[in-house]
């Protein structure tokens, strides 16, 4: 009998929880179940027409061959211009790179810089893939706490206390997935002031949701503190703001030494991103963002719809997000509740599974993001679909029987 030949590193990593939820939803849909997926992080809006046409035109003119590993000169120049125009950061073409999604670039940066047992600081709640990427690079994650009272934002005293001699990176995500938190200029300055004191620490700014925000102006760390430029990687992409998740184009700007290393890794793995997707991304970055205002208006309507529904569900509560398109819902009041089938909801995963099984609504449990007793609801779906999902969630919550026994620590 053939024995398991998987490498030991595979024991350090688990499948993405958001992908697992989406796979379960697709399986139920294939079985004819009327499932609504509020677990996937993508806009339902179609990619804008001028961007799609740029991809079609690339196919028709035969742009279907290899390009430079880091991307075409035209796309790299557009990335340089974007950082200068929108973020006030001046990069050269040798200091930017395009990849097959922002995810690849984050992973390549970590793989290029982390030695065994180097430490990476991430603030909970965090994007689900950060810890596993660090583990695959043989590093160690140190999770830093945040609270609803601080808007789910990392505090400078917490950061200062966490930095040690093995600290290699701080990963900062704003607007945040899953909380929607957006750091102000002053909040970022307080954090960058700490990092300036520690020259051995690199900073990764994950700005992928930059254009999906509802109130304050957006700031990125190097814009606030230029002294960190030579040890900061600023990661972005077209997936979220331009509704181009399937096109798989991310980009990053950073010091030339790091970009070169990331390019080397990319040359030995995926090589250049799709030429068709590069042409579409070029059109996105060159074509402006005026169309996004209508999208943001629709998202705010959806956000309010979710908040209203949550407010009608005893045991659930949630603050309005400042950016992204998620509601990070506290479900602690339902831990210990009993389903109509007699099952006790002991964890947030139990609650997420209950919504999927009983209401046919897919959400992601908060423990996947490092914060228990929460679920993430992605509300970037058509309004009528979201209304249906909210009604199902309300009905499912109303069907729960609350246990008379007090659950300790809840």
Secondary structure, DSSP 8 states (H G I E B T S, - for coil): -------GGGGG----HHHHHHHHHHHHHHTT---EE-------S---HHHHHHHHHHHHTT--S---TT--HHHHHHHHHHHHHHH-----GGGEEEESSHHHHHHHHHHHH--TT-EEEEESS--THHHHHHHHTT-EEEEE---GGGTT---HHHHHHH--TTEEEEEEESS-TTT-----HHHHHHHHHHHHT-TT-EEEEE-TTTT-BSSS----HHHH-GGGGGGEEEEEESTTTTT-GGG--EEEE--HHHHHHHHHHHHTTT-S--HHHHHHHHHHHHS-STTHHHHHHHHHHHHHHHHHHHHTSTT-B----SBTTEEEEE-GGGTT-B-TTS-B--SHHHHHHHIIIII-EE-EEGGGGT-SSEEEEE--S-HHHHHHHHHHHHHHHHT-B--SS--TT-
